[in-house]
């Protein structure tokens, strides 16, 4: 008995939280959006979700095996990546392309940099960007929800290009063409509230990100209605609530989070209004991901009692 | 006073104050006591007795010329059977006087109420009492009560926060010896010529707040104000810097002492023991210990002669009811894990906790940068940045990020979902900085 006594550093008590529980909460928060995607786009959504999650899990398992590292599939982070990537894809994307995007996200972006916690950009976002660059035609094939296509006969649409044709209700409930998980703002907001209530995320990043897009769009268009349409459309809700808040690739300091979210919002508007691409959320977040170490460096809180202001983390 | 924290960060561990209502029981005199010569911060004492000497309760058995020290007194009457070396929980080897008790508890002739008229007399008496900070730090009380700038001290804070889970020994002092505490408070106030005393108690001890508030109100007078302040039940309210900020709004700068912001913080039991010494002349020879944890048969508060082996204290509490996979001296947040239960109880101990399998914590996984440690740190530190600087051995960055401000409260590691050994890293990083600055 004496030999089996554990001697280790304090504290000897733990909150019981775990990475797995956090990932599970994110998955739960993404359920409304996942259900909405199936409601809107049918079995193709379900197939994409299953394919991406399976491909991410397999990629994670195999890369850890090849790298001879301990298995981490159980932390569920690969499920989150797969689910997020799937929700960022158009319903008609061939499944093999979705699987390829998943493999890139996990193997290249995550595991090659050391696995969970070490990647410097969001794996799912880079997966999406790689697919956009590799298969531009398939990735821009935004079908409108299948059960609506017979009603108004629109076969394809790039949502932000034809934004004028959608009213706020359509945008809020997502009954228009787009990536399967990004259109239904209602479902995404519900997931966001869950994450905040469960204290998985602080509301700072989504609020500042979406707020920045709203204010800048309003200033540019001079129209609050147009600004509202801007925040409800495209990948903004999905990006601001679920992608920009990825722990690994956002700052840990509160001031840093504000600066980072301001940058995300600013770049999104810049790309939407001035760039040749219709949507800029993914690129905006990835660019800000890369800037995170620099943002953290200038936003560390002043240690207790030290001179130089009373900035809190 | 508000229940909202004026200090950011902190965590809410479960209170688990199972023993709060168990009145103190005095344990029988143990067969032997082992009196460590290092029961305070500062150079250890030198034994003043030798093998074969007969000693009596209250007799000095170890003392030191060093300023930062406090004498050690015999807690039992009997015969010195050994002057030996023991390994303290910190790994440090120190001398110890072992006394075989004769069970008679004869009191030594030196135990007479001290004559105290001046501030100097008072400080001498405090030193003679052997008193150290009983909250856990073990800082010699006579040094604490002799700050360089004593005139600048306007507030004495009595720390009765007892924010660590399980521990109720200070709470029992508040409930059983409340008048003693207030009497000690008044004495300290007079000799230091301080205007106000704040007795700070966490909101989860309403009975103590009520009791002390009534007494404080009855003794408080203009220029000598005594008040009770309720603290939010949020760990670590009892940490000195947090407590000062919470009660007075003042912030102790890194490397400075509470007296530099006009405060002196004393543990509630310390001030009570001081009052008792001034009345009776009996130095610090026994201590109330909370014995609890899933592996202890009968958790209770025990009045223990100092130097009693932990296993004897556990035996008095019905022994282990399950294998003690983890044995702690102190609370679960900041206590020290022990290998050996034959180690003796020290002055600054306030709890012995023994845990079964419940003490097994999950293995660490990768940091996911969730930032919970950053939000939990009451000292506004950024553990991930400190960890990164530690790994690259960058002591400049470590200092800049304030690692030396870390008080090892454990809030960061408590909330870490990856269960990273953050406090361990902080300790190693602090040691790295100390070594680097010693070199340069």
Contacts between the chains, C-beta under 8 A, distances in Angstrom:
chain1	res1	chain2	res2	distance
A	1	B	323	5.2
A	1	B	324	7.5
A	2	B	339	7.3
A	2	B	340	7.4
A	4	B	323	7.4
A	4	B	325	6.5
A	5	B	324	6.8
A	5	B	325	6.3
A	5	B	326	6.8
A	5	B	327	6.2
A	5	B	337	7.9
A	5	B	338	7.6
A	5	B	339	5.6
A	6	B	325	5.7
A	6	B	326	4.9
A	6	B	337	6.5
A	6	B	359	6.5
A	6	B	360	7.2
A	7	B	337	4.5
A	7	B	338	7.1
A	7	B	339	5.3
A	8	B	337	5.9
A	8	B	421	7.6
A	8	B	424	7.8
A	9	B	337	8.0
A	9	B	421	5.9
A	9	B	423	5.4
A	9	B	424	3.9
A	9	B	427	6.8
A	10	B	332	7.7
A	10	B	333	6.4
A	10	B	334	5.2
A	10	B	335	6.0
A	10	B	336	7.0
A	10	B	337	7.5
A	10	B	408	7.0
A	10	B	410	5.3
A	10	B	423	5.9
A	11	B	332	6.3
A	11	B	333	4.6
A	11	B	334	7.0
A	11	B	410	3.2
A	11	B	413	5.3
A	11	B	414	5.3
A	11	B	423	6.5
A	12	B	326	6.4
A	12	B	328	6.0
A	12	B	332	4.4
A	12	B	333	7.6
A	12	B	335	6.6
A	12	B	337	6.7
A	12	B	355	7.5
A	12	B	359	6.2
A	12	B	361	7.6
A	13	B	13	5.6
A	13	B	165	6.4
A	13	B	332	4.0
A	13	B	333	6.1
A	13	B	410	7.8
A	13	B	414	6.2
A	14	B	361	5.3
A	14	B	362	7.6
A	14	B	413	7.6
A	14	B	414	6.1
A	14	B	416	7.9
A	14	B	419	6.3
A	15	B	11	7.2
A	15	B	13	7.6
A	15	B	414	5.5
A	15	B	415	5.1
A	17	B	372	7.7
A	17	B	415	6.7
A	17	B	416	7.9
A	17	B	417	4.3
A	18	B	362	6.9
A	18	B	365	7.9
A	18	B	417	5.2
A	18	B	418	7.8
A	18	B	419	7.4
A	19	B	365	5.7
A	19	B	366	7.8
A	19	B	368	5.7
A	19	B	417	5.1
A	19	B	418	5.6
A	21	B	417	7.0
A	22	B	368	7.5
A	22	B	370	6.9
A	22	B	417	5.6
A	72	B	365	7.5
A	72	B	366	7.6
A	75	B	365	6.7
A	77	B	368	7.8
A	115	B	366	6.3
A	116	B	365	7.9
A	116	B	366	5.0
A	116	B	368	6.2
A	117	B	366	4.0
A	117	B	367	5.0
A	117	B	368	4.9
A	117	B	369	6.3
A	117	B	418	7.8
A	118	B	366	7.3
A	247	B	368	4.9
A	247	B	369	4.9
A	247	B	370	4.5
A	247	B	371	6.9
A	248	B	368	5.9
A	248	B	369	5.2
A	250	B	369	7.9
A	252	B	369	5.8
A	252	B	370	7.9
A	252	B	371	3.8
A	252	B	374	4.9
A	252	B	382	6.5
A	252	B	384	5.9
A	253	B	371	7.8
A	253	B	374	6.6
A	253	B	382	6.9
A	296	B	382	8.0
A	296	B	385	7.2
A	300	B	382	5.4
A	300	B	385	6.4
A	300	B	401	6.6
A	301	B	374	7.7
A	301	B	380	4.2
A	301	B	381	7.6
A	301	B	382	6.7
A	302	B	380	6.4
A	302	B	402	7.9
A	303	B	254	6.7
A	303	B	379	5.9
A	303	B	380	5.5
A	303	B	381	5.7
A	303	B	401	7.3
A	303	B	402	2.7
A	303	B	405	4.5
A	304	B	241	6.4
A	304	B	245	8.0
A	304	B	251	6.5
A	304	B	254	7.7
A	304	B	378	7.1
A	304	B	379	4.1
A	304	B	380	5.2
A	304	B	381	7.9
A	304	B	402	7.6
A	304	B	405	5.6
A	305	B	241	6.9
A	305	B	251	4.5
A	305	B	252	5.4
A	305	B	253	4.3
A	305	B	254	5.5
A	305	B	256	7.5
A	305	B	405	6.9
A	306	B	253	6.8
A	306	B	254	5.8
A	306	B	402	6.3
A	306	B	405	7.3
A	307	B	253	7.3
A	312	B	8	5.2
A	312	B	380	6.0
A	313	B	8	7.8
A	313	B	374	4.8
A	313	B	375	6.9
A	313	B	377	7.4
A	313	B	380	5.8
A	313	B	382	6.3
